């Protein structure tokens, strides 16, 4: 078994490795420890990891950036973080489990049991699906693309702060896994990245069009429930803050 740990504090990574070795023994081939999001991204693109243990605060960077880049359907991710407020958001990405720090041996055992159950279930489902290969075989992809574009471009459904993969799939008369496969395979993106791209584009337009509006009001207007989520998404998309963007555009 190949295990990857993304953790910026070596003492935590060392302790987790010790627990894993104690629990799993010789079934582990390698435990690879990296300390940056870029290192993890490179490793996951080049090598196979059976389990990916991810901390959500990497030297101040948001660990969710990694989940935006990788499909959790193929990389089995377990979050290890003291930020338990992020648990619901993490499960929305499809992670297997969320372990609060400090990690205990019993809690880690339970998480590994969940992983084992997940793998066995995934293999069974994979065998069942092997005859069809894709959930999209019976879907009219052109019609799906047109309907999706209409919802996003015309109806601007992304402004709904409660929009989720499940809600959007229902609007498209799809199973959520069908929509996830379409976004991952056909559009090379995750649902959250897809949603953020529309919300941030709308925010950019509003920042330019209404210079008198507060940046925070615009964040809520484009569909974000919290300002921190808006600020983080905006900076991730444009590498500058919303206020800096407004200032630069007003000078140009």
Beta strands, then each sheet from edge to edge (+ up, - down):
strand 1: 2-6
strand 2: 30-34
strand 3: 51-54
strand 4: 57-58
strand 5: 61-62
strand 6: 77-81
strand 7: 97-100
sheet 1: 2+ 1+ 3+ 6+ 7+
sheet 2: 4+ 5-
end
